[in-house]
Structure formats: structure tokens, C-alpha cells
Amino acid sequence: MLKVKRHILIAAALLAAFACDKTPEPETGGAGSPIVVNVSESRATKALLDNESFRKDGNRIMVYDIYTSGNSAPQEFIKALAGPDVPSNSPLHESGTTWPFADWRDGTTPVSYNWTADGVHKFFGWLAKDANMTSYNTPDAFFGGTLTLNSTYRYMVPAKAMLYDSPQFDFLYSDIVVRDLDNNPDFSPVKLSFNHLFTAFSIGAVNNTDSDIIIHEFELVNLYNSSSANVDFSGETVAVNYGEYTKVYQTSDNVFNSMSEDYTLYGGQQARNEGTNATGNIFEGAQKDRKYVLMWPQTDLSKIHSTKEPQENEDGTIAYPDEWMMYIRYTADGHEVRKRLNFPALAWEAGRKYHFDVTFADKIVDLTVKVNPWIYEGQDIDYSNDGVAVTGNHVLTWDQETYHPSQDPTQRYLYVKNGMPVEGTFQLEAPMGGTWLATLTGDIDAFDVTPESGVIDGSVARIKVTPKPEALGLQREFKVKVKFAVRRPDGRTIAADSVLQPEGTEYTIILLAN
């Protein structure tokens, strides 16, 4: 972007791309020059409110500047609505890339604000309008009532029940930036970083079997889905305190129960190739896109994870604890199954997104979870293998005493011995200080790989592929392969299989049926 001219800065605030843009900062003057604000998202890169949707014309942030001069009491110097849109015939118009930091409440002429010569300025703010939504697009509308900053600089968010069909207002609040002009006259752009009040989750289903799975019901029950918050701007840093957590539901005990009809996840390799064996949104049927739902953070593990274990009844059936929050009813191989699933002992933090998959692998039904930063951006893998090297010729070598070999030497199969781990070693010498990563492909719910990562320091690394107890003794075989990648110290991720498992040396680990 070209350097912004001085007359454009009269009421403009550059919007930095959420933690990633290299846009040059505008020139700023001293006392009497316009106050310029840079806005960013604290966890950096794509969300319910992502780069583009946050820049949308009509969005507003409320920005406060609490000004203290000499011995006088703090006073509200600025209370301004800022947004990316300005009239198209205005010299301030920059196609939505700049934010005028000005009071737009009269709807026509923005009032800008300038730096003082002295005193202390304390800046903070929050999302005042999400123009991506047609309704419930302000904090007042979403939470119900008029939300204001009180005299002690605390923003009280009233109790709100979050349900599957609740409006999705992604409330953001900023950190605090202080400018002490008496001791450090800094008139550069004020960089406000915004944080998410809520967490977000989604639930999908994956069929790794060769049989079709028909899902009839899926419910999420007994979740503590209502709370409140106190966003405290009174100190040097912002503090958020969440209120009492309660269970508030529209009808029944179900927080989420919106399945309207059965749907099928098809089994077999062809279904896996075509993607018809999975859904990203279990509530809305097969092959639906992943849909994140806002929720209050769940940091008290006792509210989402049960320590109780299933019990076997006298007739041989399994009784699942009522405290397990997910209920599913499905048909597999002509048999209808009812069971509950337990959330893992993993806190749901504000500003992070959690995707849970109900995974079917023969008679195993498990729950897997993936945690991403709120604006997660997938890491591209470089397949050039640049800079990945082994010590000597120590590629991945499996310990012969830990497996049964295939009777056919042309088949690269390693058979699990007595339910014990299959173990192997390798030795990387580059990139020194990087991290090697090991993952599994295939029947991943029947095995664990440990460790999943390690530091590259020239020493010998050892991994174990261990069948899970619940996979032992079942009437089908399970297969996995180990895949490797390397994360360089500069953050770049590189595929490493062609180095650690050169052509012709990649093995399949097999757990035989029963």
C-alpha cells in the first residue's frame, strides 16, 4: 500500500491484517495531530469474524480514551465509534482498508480527536456492531438490555444462554494501551489487540469401517451453557471474570438436539475417497460443512468431563454414566446401538475452537478432538525435504523382536505380537534444533504412537505403535502406517517420509482379528 497522505489521516485508523499484515504505519505528528488506531485480533489469522468479515463496511468498534492530566481526576476524553467505511465521495475513503477513528453517532459528519500535549491516555474498546449479521448484531441486542461502561471502568455482560440455534455474535474486547505523554511522548498509532469472549466448538462424525453407519439421534445434554462476564478495564491490563455457570435450556435437557432425520455415513475405501464417510456437522446431516457454535468457556473440567466409567450389567450390556454428555443412537451391521460419549479432560478456553469427531472403527466408537487457535490457518507442508537429513543411514528401523514378520518377504507387513507395542528407531541430524512429528494413517482409533514428537539433536529417537486395549480381541483386523514430518526452527513444516522411510521401506502395522 502506498504511504497514506497527511490529509487522509485526519480521521483514519489503519486496520492491520489480523496479526499478519505488513502495512506501513502512517506518519504521525505530535500534540494536535490526529489519534490513529491500529486494530488487530490477538490470536491471529481467520474466525467466525475473520479478516474479511471484520473489515466489512458497517462494522463498528467502541473505543474509549480515559484521559488524566496533572492532579485532576480521570475523564472520558474520547468515546468514539470507529469502522472501516466512510462515504465514497470522501477523501478518507480507502475501499474499506482504513478505519476512521471518529464519532459517527450523528450519522453524517465524523468528529475526529487529536493528541494532547501532556497527560496520560488509556485506550480500550470492544466490538459495537457486527454488520455481517442482520439481527442481534450489537451487544445490546445479543445480550439483551443496554450495556455500558460503569464509573469504575467495568463492562458488565449479563447472563446469556447459548444454544444450538442461538445468534452467533462473536463478542470481542480489546486489551489496554496506555500512553504517558508526560514521561514518554509517544504519538504513534495506538495498537489495540482484540480478544474473544467466547470459545467455539463443532461436532462431526467419521466412519472408518467398511460398513454403512446410519445415525438416528445425536444429542448434547447437561452442558453448563449459561453464564455472564465482567470485562474489567480498571487496571493496567484487562481482566475478564466469568460469572456463575448454570444449565438453561429451551425445552428438555438437551442443549443441542436438532437432527430432523436419519442420515448415512457410507463405509469402505470408495466412500473414504469420495468423502461420503464423514460429516463436519453431525446435527445437520451427512457431508455438511463444519459449523462452529459459540459457547461460554468451559475451564472447570468437572462441568464437562466425568470421571465415572461405564458399568457392565448382569445381562452383559453396558450402562454408560448419565454424566457423559453426548448421546448417540445409530445402526451398524443391522444392529441398533445406543451409547454415550465422554468429553475428554480438556478445558475449552476462550479464543480457541474445538472440533470433536465421533469416530466409528468397527465396534470401537471413540471421540477425538482437534484444538485450533481461533483464527487457525493450516500449515502448508513443503514436500521438497530441503534440509532434512539422517545420521549415517539410520532411517526408521523396526526392532525385529517386537513384531511377527510377514511370511511373504515382498509384503511390508509387521504383525502385532501379543498385543504389545511395535518399536522402531531413527536418527536425524538436521535440521538441528527442529522438531520431528509422527502421526498415524489408517485405523487410527485402534493404535497410539508415542511419542508424537521430539527434538532433533542428533540422538537416536525411539517410537512405539501400540494397539489400544479396546481394539484387542475384536473380529476384524486393524492397519496403520506411520507418517513423518519435520518442523524447522523457522516454523516451516517439511514432509520427511522420503528421508526416514525411503522408497520400499514403508511398513504397515497390522493387528489381526481376535
N, C-alpha and C positions, 0 to 999 in steps of 0.2 A: 504494500500500500504506500502511496506517496505520502510524504510528510504533510500533516494537516496544517492548513494555513491558520494564521492567528485569528482571523475573524470567524472561523468555524468553531473555535474553542469557546466562544462567548457563552454557550450553554451546552456544550457537548461533553460526553464522557465516553471514552473508548471502551468498548467491550472486548476484553481479551478472550480468545477461544478458550474453552474450559481447560485451563492449565497447560495448553499446548501451543497456542498461537505465538508467533514471534513478531507480532505487530509492533512497530516502533512506538514508544511513548510520545505523546505530543509535547511540544515545548510548553513550559510553564514559566510564569514570571514570579514576582514576589507579592508583597501586600498589594491588594487591589486587583490582582489577576483572578480570572475565574477558577473556582474549585473544580477539579477534574477527578472523576472516579473511574477506576478500572474494576470490572466485575468479573469474578471467576467462580467456578464450582470447586469445592475443596478436595474432592476425591478424583477429580479429573477424568473425563473423556466421553460419555453417552448415557441417557437415562430415560425415566418417564418424561422428564424435562431434559432434553439433550441440547446440543449446540444450536441446532436449527430452531427447535421449538422454543427455546429460551429467548432467542433473538426475534421472535415473531412480533410484528407490529401490533401494538395494543397491550403488550405486557408492561407491567409496572412493578417497580420496587419502591418501598417506602424507605427513605434514608433520613436518619436523624444526625444532627451535629449538635452535641451539648457543649456549649462554649463557656469557659471560665476565664475571667480576666481579673488579675490582682487578687484582692481580698473579697471580691464580690461573689455572691452565690452563683452556682452554675445556672445557665439559662439556655433555653431552647433557641438556638441560633438558626438552624435550618430544619425544616420538616418538609421534605420535598419528594414528589413523585418523579421517578426517573424511568425512562423507557426508550426503546430503540427507534421509535417512529417520530418523525417530525413532518410538518407539511411539505409536500413535494415541491412547492414553489419557494421554499425557504432555503437560504444559503447554507443552513445547517444540515440539509438533507444529504445523507450518505448511504442510501439504499439499505437502511437497517443495520449498518455496521457501527454506528456511533450512538451513544446514549446521552441525550441531553439531561444533565443534572439540574433540574429546574422544577419549579412548582407549576404543574399543569392543571391544577384544580379548577381554574376558571374556564378550562376547555379550549381556550384560544391562544392566549399570549403567555409563553412560559416566562417565569421570573427566575433569573439566574442569581447566583450567590458568589461573592468574591472573598478571597482570603483577607483576614485582618492582619494588622502589623504585629500583634503580640497576642498573649493569652494561650490557652490550651483548648484544642478542638478534639472531641471524642466522637468518632463516626461509628454507626452501626445501622442495620436495617433488616428488612425481611421482604419476601415476595408479597406484593399487594394485589396482583391480578395476574391470572393465567389466561391469556386470550386464546389458548388452544381449546378451552372448554367453553361451551355455550351457556352453561349454568353452573352454579356452585363454583364460580371461578374467582372468588375472593375469599380471604379468611373469614370475613363476617358471614358470608353465605354458607360456606362449608361447615364451619364450627357452630354456627347459629348464634346470633347476637352481635353486638358491637365490641370488637377487640381494640383496646387502646393501650398505650404505654402509660403506666401509672407514675406517680410522683417520685418513686424510688427506682425508676427505670427498669421495671419488670413487666414483661409482656405475658399476660395470663391467657393460656389456651384452655378453653373449657372442655369438659369431658365429651368424648365423641366415640360412638360405637362404630367399628369398622366391620363391614360385611362384604360378602362377595359382590353384591351389586351396588356398593357404596360409591359415590362420586370419588374420582381419583385426583384430588387436589394435592399436588406434591409440594407441601409447605417447606420453604427454605428460609433460614435465618442466617445472618452474617456473623462473622467474628467482629472483634472490636479493633479499631485502629485509632491510636492517639497521636496527635501532633502537638508537641510542646514548642510553640514558636518563641517563647522566652529563652529557652536554653538550646534549642536546635531548630532554627528557622528552615523548615523543610516544606516547600510548596509543590513538591512533585505529586503525581496522581495518587489518590488515595485508593489503595488496593483492598477492596472488600471481598473476602472469600466466603462463599455461602455453603451452608451445611443442610443436610436433610433431617427433618424432624422424625420421619418415619423410617422403618425398614420396609422391605418388599419381598414377597415370595411367590412362587408358582409351583404347580404340581402337575407332572406329566406321568405317562406310563410307557414302558418299553417291554416288548415281547422278544426274548432271546431264545424261545423254544421253537420247535418245528411244528407245533400245533397252534391252531387259532385260539385266541382268548377272547371271550365275549364278556364285556364289563356291563353289569346291570345297575349297580349302585356304587357311588362313592360319596362319602360324607366326611367332613371335618367337624369334630364335636368338641365341646368343652374348652375351647380356646378362650383365654382371657383377652377379649377383643375390645375392651373399652378402657380408656384412661384419659388423663389430662396432662398438661405440661406448664411449667413456669420457665420461660426463657428470660434469664436474668442478665441484664446489661449493666448492672450497677458497679461491677468490679473492673479490673484491668483486662480480664478475659471473660468471654461469655460462658455462662453456666446454664445447663438445662437440667431441671429436676422434673421427673415424671411423677404423676400423682398415683392414687390407688388404682390398681387393676381390678376390673370386675368382668363378669360374663353378662353380656347384653345381647339378646337375640330377638329377631323379629317374630318368629313362631317357634317352635320346638327347641330342642337343644342343639340344633345344627347351626354352626356358623356358616358353613357352605354346603349346600345341597341343591345344586341346580341342574343335575343331569335330567334331561327330558325323555331320553330313550336309550336303549341299548346301543352299543357300538362294538365293532370287532377290530382287534389287533391281529393281523394275519401273521402266521408263523412261517418258518422256512427261510432259506437263503434268498430266494427271489423277493420275498416280502422285505427282507432287510435291505436288499439292493434298491428296491423301489421306494423304501421309506414308509411302507404301509404297516409296519410293525411297531410304530411309536406315535405318540401324541405329545405335544408340549403343553396341553391344557386339558386335563382329564375331565373337567366339568363340562366341556362343550363338545366332546366327541372326538373321534379319530382324526388324526392328521391336522388338528388345529394348531395354529401358531402359539408359541409360548406367550402367556399372558401373566404379567406380574400384577399382584394385588397389594396395595398399601396396607400396612399393619403397624400397630404400635410395637416398638422394640420389645423383645422378649429376652431379658437378661437374667431373670430368675428361672434357673433351669427346672426347678420343681414345678413350674407352671406349664412347661411344655414337654418334659421328659419324665417318664415313670420308671422307677427302679424295680417295679414288680415284674415278674416273669410269668409266661404262660404256664398253666397247670393242666395235667392230663386227667381227664375224667375217668370214672370207672369203666365206661364203655369204650375207652380208647380215644375219644375225641379230645380236641384241645380247647381249653377255655382261655380266652385272651382277656387280660385285665381291662376293665372299663376305663381306666386312666389312659390307655393308649388311644390317641385322639383321632386316628384315621380308621374309618371303617370301609371295607370294600366287599362287594359280592360279585362273583364272576363265575363263569363256566369254562372249564378246561377239560378236554378229552371226554366230554359228555357228563362231567361231574360238576355240580354246583358247589362252590366253596364260599364260606363266609369267614372273614378274619379281620383282625385289627392290626395296625402297624404303629410302632412307637417312634416318635420323633427322636433323633439322636441327641445326645447330651451336648448340644451346640447352641450357644446363645445367638439370637438374632439381633445383630447390632444395627443401630441407626446408620443410614447411609450405605448399607450393603444389601445386595439382592441374593436370595437363596432359591435355588431350583431343586426340588425334590422329585425323583423319579421312582414310581412303583415299578420294580423290575421283576419280570417273570423269567425264571430259568428252571424248567421242568417243575418239580414240586417245591422249588425254592421261590418264595416271594419276599423280596427284600426291599428296603428303602435306601436309596443312595441320594447324596446331596452334593451340590456344587455351589460354592460360595464365590461371588464376584464383587469387586468394588462396584458401587452404584453405577458408574458410567464405564463399565468394563469394555475393554477393547481387546479382541483376541490377538494373541501374539503370533505373528507370521513366523513360520518355520523356514529357515534357509536350508535347502537341500544340497548346497554345494559342499558341505562338510569342511569348509575352509577353517583351518586351524585346529581340527580335531585329530589327535594322534595317540596311539597306544605305545606303551613301553615295550621295546622288543617286538615280539609277535604275540603278546598276551591279550588276544581277543577274548571274548566271552567263552569260557571253557567250563563245561558242566562236570561235576565230580561224579565219576562212574559209580562209586559206592552208594550214591543217593538215589538211583533210579534203576529200573529194569530197561535194558535196551530193546530195540525192535529186532525181531528175528530176521527181518529183511533189512540189510545194511543200506539199501538205497532209500529207505524211508527214514526221514529225520524225525523220529518219534522218541520221546522219553516218557516212560510209564511210571506213574507214582508207585512207590514201594511202601506198602503197609500204611498208607495214609500219611507218610512222613514228607517233609519238605524235599524238593529237588533243589540242590545248591550248585552255584557256579561262581567263578571268579573272573575278573578282568583287571587291567591296569592301564589307566590313562595318564599321560604326561602333559597333555595340552588340550584345552587352554588352562594353564596353571592358574589356580585361584577361582576357576569357574565351578559349575555345579553339574554333575550328571543326573539325569532324570530317567527313571524306569517306570513303565506303565504296562498294562496287560491288554490284549485284544482277544476276543472270543467270548467264552463263558466266564466273564469277569466276576460274576457273583458267586462262583464256586471256588475261587482262589484268592489269595492275598500275595502281593510281592513286598518283601521287606529287605532292606529299607527302600523307600521310594526315591531317595536322592542321597547324594553325598558330595563332599568337597573333592575337587581334583587337585591332589597334592603329590602325585607320583607314587602313592602307595597302592597296594593291592586292595581292590574292593570286592566284597562278597555279597551276593544276593541270594534270597531264598524264595521259591514259589511254593506256597503251602496250601493244600486243599482245605477249605473251610469245613468244620465239623458237620454242618448241616448237609453238605454235599456227599458225605461218605455213606455208602450203603444204598444209594438210590439206583433205580432201574434205568439209568442212562449214563453214557459217558460224557465227560466234560473235557474241553480242549481249550488251551490258551497258548499264546505266544507272548514273548517279552519284546517290547519296543523301547528303544533308547533315543534320548535327545540330550543335548548339552546346552546349558545356558552360560554364555560368555560373561566375563566381568562387566562388559559394557551393556548387558541386558539382552543382547541378541540371542535367540534360540536357534540351534542348529541340529538338524537330524543327524544321528550318529550310528544308525544301524549298519550302513555300508562300511563303517570302520570297525565297530565292535562285533558285528555279525556279517562279515563279508559274504559275498555270493556263495551259496551252497552250504552255509553253516548255521542257518536259522532253524531252530528246532521247535516242534510242537510238543507241549507237555500235556499228557493225557491221564485223566483219572477214569479208570474203567468202571463200567456199570457194576454195582453191587460188589 
